[in-house]
């Protein structure tokens, strides 16, 4: 009986341990797979026909997939290659008489595959009279640095969207600009379309300032900006600002501008890179954005000549620039160093450029090509000499081997066959006697006797 009680208690212990492990595992699993906090859905831009919404995750959270819902129906989804904190959705405006409410919400999925909760619903309202949204507030002024709009890849591009001073004075404190938006228009195959600028352009350190660094090339296009003011718990857009154009250059070599004389006539010679013949050349007054004159060079030439313009000042500073069309886009060089021309003088003043007109990139490239060619030729000669020397030595060794093979193959054996002759004892005594008489100085036993004198 006592054994059964002890066994029952042990069984209850194991059951309790097993249940506690199950509860702890479920709690840890629920903790590890807890849903991230819900995002926030806002209006990024209210256009005439479209509304751009932004689904933004809370600070410190990122998503790989963002999904937009209208009431309970999924209307758009974006899958990203890397985690982002926010994504923009474009929603087409509908007529206000529609029986369907414009309620939108969004959610996101993180890299662990866990979905967040839904954001709070955002209701889009439509006004039959859009005049207050578009014309109630004066347009801002948009400027870009560099002021010409030409920027190289890898450089820094900066926009400044400012509200006119008279507009700020006429507005109360409650109608001060809340935020600034930068818009970009790019050329598509079917026409122009207004799209949000690259993400790197949206982040700004202070209101109205947009900076991107480094420039990668996709920033080309026409830009404008608006500011938004909170009115009756909604954001109202100002009138769109002026348009500035940004062109990303590929860094064409710097041109040179010199003063030359031919048959008592002075003219300006602008020389570009020999790698781009048939370019379009322009002559500028320093600090002017509009060229004085533009002309295209011949197909086989990379320079253009300009007649000296009529000067209203005693001295004028001139610059030139050339551009070529690469891959369907125009690429521009930077302006040359300035050339100072005095009115009525045939000798130009000192300039900040090299007036030799030498295309140093072309010269250095040709020199490098010549050095490479000579080095390759010398290497080929050395290799050929070694191969010829090796072939000669191999031929010599082969001839010597053939010579010794021929020598060793000859027969040097001499046949010294000896015939046996039978001699009697009497003949042997007679021959010995005759031999002794013929050769008295020789004895068959002379080796073992004293020498004969």
C-alpha positions as CSV (number, residue, x, y, z in Angstrom):
1,X,0.0,0.0,0.0
2,X,2.8,2.4,0.9
3,X,4.5,1.5,-2.4
4,X,1.4,2.5,-4.4
5,X,1.2,5.8,-2.6
6,X,4.8,6.6,-3.3
7,X,4.4,5.6,-7.0
8,X,1.4,7.9,-7.3
9,X,3.2,10.8,-5.8
10,X,6.2,10.3,-8.2
11,X,3.8,10.1,-11.2
12,X,2.1,13.4,-10.1
13,X,5.6,15.0,-9.9
14,X,6.4,14.0,-13.5
15,X,3.0,15.3,-14.7
16,X,3.5,18.6,-12.9
17,X,7.0,19.0,-14.4
18,X,5.8,18.1,-17.9
19,X,2.9,20.6,-17.6
20,X,5.2,23.4,-16.4
21,X,7.6,22.8,-19.3
22,X,4.7,23.0,-21.7
23,X,3.5,26.2,-20.2
24,X,7.0,27.7,-20.2
25,X,7.5,26.7,-23.8
26,X,4.3,28.2,-24.9
27,X,5.0,31.4,-23.1
28,X,8.5,31.7,-24.5
29,X,7.2,30.9,-28.0
30,X,4.5,33.6,-27.7
31,X,7.1,36.0,-26.4
32,X,9.6,35.3,-29.2
33,X,6.9,35.5,-31.9
34,X,5.0,38.5,-30.5
35,X,3.7,40.9,-33.2
36,X,5.6,44.1,-33.8
37,X,3.7,47.3,-33.0
38,X,1.3,48.6,-35.6
39,X,2.4,51.3,-38.2
40,X,0.9,54.7,-38.8
41,X,-0.8,55.7,-42.0
42,X,-0.7,59.3,-43.1
43,X,-1.3,61.5,-46.1
44,X,2.1,62.3,-47.8
45,X,0.8,64.3,-50.7
46,X,-2.7,65.3,-51.8
47,X,-2.7,65.8,-55.6
48,X,-5.5,66.7,-58.0
49,X,-6.4,63.1,-59.0
50,X,-4.3,61.0,-56.6
51,X,-3.4,60.8,-53.0
52,X,0.0,59.5,-51.9
53,X,-0.2,57.7,-48.5
54,X,2.8,56.8,-46.4
55,X,2.8,53.7,-44.2
56,X,5.4,54.3,-41.5
57,X,6.6,51.7,-39.0
58,X,7.4,52.9,-35.4
59,X,10.9,54.0,-34.6
60,X,13.3,51.1,-34.4
61,X,11.1,48.8,-36.4
62,X,11.4,47.9,-40.1
63,X,9.5,45.8,-42.6
64,X,10.1,43.8,-45.8
65,X,6.5,43.7,-46.9
66,X,4.0,46.6,-46.6
67,X,0.3,46.0,-47.4
68,X,-2.5,48.6,-47.8
69,X,-6.1,47.8,-47.1
70,X,-9.3,49.6,-47.9
71,X,-11.6,48.7,-45.1
72,X,-11.0,44.9,-45.1
73,X,-9.9,44.4,-48.8
74,X,-6.2,44.4,-49.8
75,X,-5.7,47.1,-52.5
76,X,-1.8,47.2,-52.7
77,X,1.3,45.5,-51.4
78,X,5.0,46.2,-51.8
79,X,7.8,43.6,-51.3
80,X,11.2,45.2,-50.6
81,X,14.7,43.8,-51.2
82,X,15.9,45.2,-47.8
83,X,14.1,46.4,-44.7
84,X,12.6,49.9,-44.8
85,X,10.9,52.1,-42.2
86,X,8.2,53.4,-44.5
87,X,6.6,52.9,-47.9
88,X,4.4,55.1,-50.0
89,X,1.2,54.0,-51.7
90,X,-0.7,56.0,-54.5
91,X,-4.5,55.9,-54.2
92,X,-6.7,57.1,-57.0
93,X,-9.4,59.6,-55.9
94,X,-13.0,58.7,-56.5
95,X,-16.2,60.7,-56.7
96,X,-17.7,61.6,-53.4
97,X,-21.1,60.2,-54.4
98,X,-19.7,56.7,-54.2
99,X,-21.4,54.6,-51.5
100,X,-18.1,53.1,-50.5
101,X,-16.2,54.9,-47.7
102,X,-12.5,55.7,-48.3
103,X,-11.2,54.1,-45.1
104,X,-7.6,52.8,-45.4
105,X,-5.2,51.0,-43.0
106,X,-1.9,49.2,-43.4
107,X,0.4,46.7,-41.8
108,X,3.9,45.4,-42.4
109,X,5.9,42.1,-42.1
110,X,9.4,42.0,-40.6
111,X,12.3,39.9,-41.5
112,X,11.2,37.1,-39.1
113,X,8.0,36.7,-41.1
114,X,5.8,38.1,-38.3
115,X,3.0,40.6,-39.3
116,X,2.4,43.7,-37.3
117,X,-1.0,44.8,-36.1
118,X,-3.2,47.0,-38.3
119,X,-2.8,50.8,-38.2
120,X,-5.7,52.9,-37.3
121,X,-8.1,53.7,-40.2
122,X,-7.5,56.9,-42.2
123,X,-10.5,58.4,-43.9
124,X,-10.0,60.4,-47.1
125,X,-12.4,63.2,-47.6
126,X,-13.1,64.9,-51.0
127,X,-14.0,68.4,-51.6
128,X,-16.0,69.6,-54.6
129,X,-14.2,72.9,-54.6
130,X,-10.4,72.3,-54.6
131,X,-9.7,76.0,-54.8
132,X,-8.7,76.5,-51.2
133,X,-6.2,73.7,-51.4
134,X,-4.5,75.0,-54.5
135,X,-4.7,78.8,-54.4
136,X,-5.3,79.8,-50.8
137,X,-1.6,80.2,-50.0
138,X,1.1,81.7,-52.3
139,X,3.7,79.5,-53.9
140,X,7.1,79.0,-52.3
141,X,10.4,79.6,-54.0
142,X,12.6,76.6,-54.9
143,X,16.4,77.0,-55.5
144,X,19.1,74.4,-56.1
145,X,22.8,74.3,-55.4
146,X,24.7,74.3,-57.8
147,X,22.6,77.0,-59.3
148,X,23.1,75.8,-62.9
149,X,21.4,72.5,-62.0
150,X,24.4,70.6,-63.5
151,X,25.9,68.2,-60.9
152,X,28.4,65.4,-61.3
153,X,28.0,61.9,-60.1
154,X,29.3,61.6,-56.5
155,X,28.8,65.3,-55.8
156,X,26.2,66.9,-53.4
157,X,22.8,68.2,-54.5
158,X,20.9,70.6,-52.2
159,X,17.4,72.1,-52.6
160,X,15.9,75.0,-50.6
161,X,12.2,75.6,-50.5
162,X,11.4,78.9,-48.9
163,X,8.1,80.8,-48.2
164,X,8.0,84.4,-49.3
165,X,8.4,86.9,-46.5
166,X,5.1,88.7,-47.3
167,X,3.3,85.4,-47.2
168,X,4.6,84.7,-43.7
169,X,3.6,88.2,-42.5
170,X,0.1,87.8,-43.7
171,X,-0.4,84.5,-41.9
172,X,-1.2,83.9,-38.3
173,X,0.9,81.7,-36.0
174,X,-1.6,78.9,-36.4
175,X,-1.2,79.0,-40.2
176,X,2.6,78.7,-40.3
177,X,3.9,76.0,-42.6
178,X,3.9,72.5,-41.0
179,X,6.0,70.7,-43.5
180,X,7.6,71.0,-46.9
181,X,7.3,68.5,-49.8
182,X,9.6,68.2,-52.8
183,X,8.1,67.0,-56.0
184,X,9.9,65.6,-59.1
185,X,8.7,65.3,-62.7
186,X,10.4,62.7,-64.9
187,X,9.9,62.0,-68.6
188,X,8.2,58.7,-69.4
189,X,7.3,57.1,-72.7
190,X,3.7,58.2,-72.3
191,X,4.4,61.7,-71.0
192,X,5.4,63.5,-67.8
193,X,4.4,62.1,-64.4
194,X,4.8,63.6,-61.0
195,X,6.4,61.1,-58.6
196,X,8.0,61.4,-55.2
197,X,11.7,62.1,-55.2
198,X,14.3,59.5,-54.1
199,X,14.2,58.6,-50.4
200,X,17.6,60.2,-49.9
201,X,16.1,63.6,-51.0
202,X,13.2,63.5,-48.5
203,X,15.2,63.4,-45.3
204,X,16.0,67.0,-44.3
205,X,17.9,68.5,-41.3
206,X,15.7,71.6,-41.3
207,X,12.4,72.6,-42.8
208,X,12.5,73.3,-46.5
209,X,16.1,72.0,-47.0
210,X,16.5,68.8,-49.0
211,X,20.0,67.3,-49.5
212,X,21.3,64.2,-51.3
213,X,24.9,63.0,-51.2
214,X,26.4,61.4,-53.2
215,X,24.5,61.9,-56.5
216,X,24.1,58.5,-58.2
217,X,22.3,59.5,-61.5
218,X,18.6,58.8,-60.9
219,X,18.1,62.3,-59.5
220,X,17.7,63.8,-62.9
221,X,14.4,65.6,-63.6
222,X,12.4,68.7,-62.9
223,X,11.7,69.6,-59.3
224,X,9.1,71.8,-57.6
225,X,7.9,72.1,-54.0
226,X,4.9,72.9,-51.9
227,X,4.3,73.6,-48.2
228,X,1.4,72.4,-46.1
229,X,-0.5,74.2,-43.4
230,X,-2.8,72.6,-40.9
231,X,-6.3,74.0,-41.2
232,X,-9.3,72.5,-39.5
233,X,-7.5,69.3,-38.5
234,X,-6.3,68.6,-42.1
235,X,-3.3,69.6,-44.2
236,X,-3.8,72.1,-47.0
237,X,-1.3,72.4,-49.8
238,X,0.1,75.7,-51.1
239,X,0.4,76.5,-54.7
240,X,3.2,74.7,-56.5
241,X,6.5,76.6,-56.6
242,X,8.7,77.3,-59.6
243,X,10.4,74.5,-61.5
244,X,14.1,73.8,-61.4
245,X,15.9,71.3,-63.7
246,X,18.6,69.0,-62.5
247,X,21.0,67.3,-64.9
248,X,23.6,64.7,-63.8
249,X,26.8,64.9,-65.9
250,X,29.2,62.2,-66.5
251,X,32.2,64.4,-66.0
252,X,33.4,65.3,-69.6
253,X,37.0,66.6,-69.7
254,X,37.4,70.3,-69.1
255,X,37.5,72.4,-72.3
256,X,40.1,75.2,-73.0
257,X,39.4,78.7,-74.2
258,X,42.2,80.7,-75.9
259,X,42.5,83.8,-78.0
260,X,43.9,83.2,-81.4
261,X,44.7,85.4,-84.4
262,X,44.4,84.6,-88.1
263,X,45.0,87.1,-90.9
264,X,44.7,90.1,-88.5
265,X,41.4,88.7,-87.1
266,X,41.1,87.7,-83.5
267,X,38.7,85.0,-82.5
268,X,38.0,82.8,-79.5
269,X,38.9,79.1,-79.8
270,X,37.1,76.6,-77.5
271,X,38.7,73.1,-77.7
272,X,37.1,70.0,-76.1
273,X,38.2,66.5,-75.8
274,X,39.2,64.6,-79.0
275,X,37.2,61.7,-77.7
276,X,33.9,63.6,-78.4
277,X,34.0,65.0,-82.0
278,X,30.9,66.9,-83.3
279,X,30.0,68.3,-79.9
280,X,27.8,71.3,-79.2
281,X,29.9,74.3,-78.0
282,X,28.5,77.3,-76.1
283,X,30.2,80.6,-75.1
284,X,29.2,82.3,-71.8
285,X,30.0,85.5,-70.0
286,X,31.2,84.6,-66.6
287,X,28.4,84.2,-64.0
288,X,25.7,84.2,-66.7
289,X,23.5,81.1,-67.1
290,X,22.4,81.9,-70.7
291,X,25.0,81.4,-73.4
292,X,26.0,84.3,-75.7
293,X,26.2,82.0,-78.8
294,X,26.0,78.2,-79.4
295,X,27.3,76.3,-82.4
296,X,28.0,72.7,-83.3
297,X,31.5,71.6,-84.4
298,X,32.1,69.5,-87.5
299,X,31.7,65.8,-87.3
300,X,35.5,65.2,-87.3
301,X,36.5,68.1,-85.1
302,X,36.4,68.7,-81.4
303,X,36.6,72.5,-81.3
304,X,34.7,75.6,-82.3
305,X,35.6,79.2,-83.0
306,X,33.6,82.2,-81.8
307,X,33.9,85.8,-83.0
308,X,34.7,88.2,-80.1
309,X,31.3,89.7,-79.0
310,X,30.9,93.5,-78.9
311,X,31.8,94.5,-75.3
312,X,30.0,97.3,-73.3
313,X,32.7,97.1,-70.6
314,X,36.4,97.7,-70.7
315,X,37.0,94.1,-69.8
316,X,34.9,90.9,-70.1
317,X,35.4,87.4,-68.8
318,X,34.5,84.6,-71.1
319,X,34.0,80.8,-70.5
320,X,33.0,78.0,-72.9
321,X,31.3,74.6,-72.5
322,X,30.6,71.6,-74.7
323,X,27.9,68.9,-74.5
324,X,27.4,65.6,-76.3
325,X,24.5,63.2,-76.4
326,X,25.3,59.9,-74.8
327,X,22.7,57.1,-74.6
328,X,19.8,59.4,-75.4
329,X,20.8,61.9,-72.7
330,X,22.9,65.1,-72.9
331,X,26.1,65.1,-70.9
332,X,27.7,68.5,-70.2
333,X,31.3,69.4,-69.4
334,X,32.1,72.0,-66.8
335,X,32.9,75.5,-68.0
336,X,36.4,76.3,-68.9
337,X,38.6,78.6,-66.9
338,X,37.8,82.2,-67.7
339,X,39.6,84.3,-70.3
340,X,39.8,88.0,-69.8
341,X,39.5,90.2,-73.0
342,X,40.2,93.9,-72.9
343,X,38.2,96.1,-75.3
344,X,40.4,97.3,-78.2
345,X,43.4,95.2,-77.1
346,X,44.9,92.5,-79.2
347,X,46.8,90.8,-76.4
348,X,44.6,88.9,-73.8
349,X,45.3,89.5,-70.1
350,X,46.5,86.7,-67.9
351,X,44.1,83.9,-67.3
352,X,43.8,81.2,-64.7
353,X,44.0,78.4,-67.4
354,X,46.7,76.7,-69.4
355,X,46.7,78.5,-72.7
356,X,48.7,75.9,-74.5
357,X,45.5,74.3,-75.6
358,X,47.0,70.9,-75.1
359,X,44.6,68.1,-74.4
360,X,46.5,66.5,-71.6
361,X,44.2,63.6,-71.0
362,X,44.6,62.6,-74.7
363,X,48.4,63.1,-74.6
364,X,48.7,61.0,-71.4
365,X,46.5,58.4,-72.8
366,X,48.5,58.2,-76.0
367,X,51.8,58.0,-74.1
368,X,50.4,55.2,-71.9
369,X,49.3,53.3,-75.0
370,X,52.8,53.7,-76.6
371,X,54.6,52.5,-73.4
372,X,52.3,49.5,-73.2
373,X,52.9,48.7,-76.9
374,X,56.7,49.0,-76.6
375,X,56.6,46.8,-73.4
376,X,54.5,44.2,-75.1
377,X,56.8,44.2,-78.1
378,X,59.9,43.8,-76.0
379,X,58.3,40.9,-74.1
380,X,57.5,39.2,-77.4
381,X,61.1,39.6,-78.6
382,X,62.6,38.2,-75.4
383,X,60.3,35.2,-75.5
384,X,61.0,34.6,-79.2
385,X,64.8,34.8,-78.5
386,X,64.6,32.3,-75.7
387,X,62.6,29.9,-77.8
388,X,65.1,30.2,-80.7
389,X,68.1,29.7,-78.3
390,X,66.4,26.6,-76.8
391,X,65.7,25.2,-80.2
392,X,69.3,25.7,-81.3
393,X,70.7,24.0,-78.2
394,X,68.3,21.1,-78.7
395,X,69.4,20.7,-82.3
396,X,73.1,20.7,-81.2
397,X,72.5,18.0,-78.6
398,X,70.6,15.9,-81.1
399,X,73.5,16.1,-83.6
400,X,76.1,15.1,-81.0
401,X,73.9,12.2,-79.9
402,X,73.7,11.0,-83.5
403,X,77.5,11.3,-84.0
404,X,78.4,9.2,-80.9
405,X,75.7,6.6,-81.9
406,X,77.4,6.3,-85.3
407,X,80.9,5.9,-83.8
408,X,79.9,3.2,-81.3
409,X,78.2,1.3,-84.0
410,X,81.4,0.6,-86.0
411,X,83.1,-3.0,-85.7
412,X,86.7,-2.9,-84.2
413,X,87.2,-6.7,-83.7
414,X,90.4,-8.3,-85.3
415,X,90.4,-12.0,-86.1
416,X,93.6,-13.5,-84.6
417,X,93.0,-17.2,-85.3
418,X,95.9,-19.4,-84.2
419,X,96.7,-22.7,-85.9
420,X,98.2,-25.6,-84.0
421,X,101.4,-27.2,-85.4
422,X,103.0,-30.6,-84.3
423,X,106.8,-30.4,-83.8
424,X,109.0,-33.5,-83.0
425,X,111.7,-33.5,-80.3
426,X,114.5,-33.5,-82.9
427,X,113.0,-30.6,-84.8
428,X,112.6,-28.8,-81.6
429,X,116.3,-29.2,-80.7
430,X,117.4,-28.1,-84.1
431,X,115.2,-25.1,-84.1
432,X,116.4,-24.1,-80.6
433,X,120.0,-24.5,-81.8
434,X,119.4,-22.3,-84.9
435,X,117.7,-19.8,-82.8
436,X,120.5,-19.6,-80.4
437,X,123.0,-19.2,-83.2
438,X,120.9,-16.4,-84.7
439,X,120.3,-14.6,-81.5
440,X,123.2,-15.1,-79.1
441,X,122.1,-12.3,-76.9
442,X,118.7,-13.8,-76.2
443,X,118.0,-16.6,-73.9
444,X,114.8,-18.2,-73.0
445,X,115.9,-18.2,-69.4
446,X,117.2,-14.6,-69.5
447,X,114.5,-13.5,-67.1
448,X,115.9,-15.7,-64.4
449,X,119.6,-15.2,-65.0
450,X,122.0,-12.3,-64.7
451,X,122.0,-9.8,-67.5
452,X,124.5,-10.4,-70.4
453,X,127.0,-7.6,-71.0
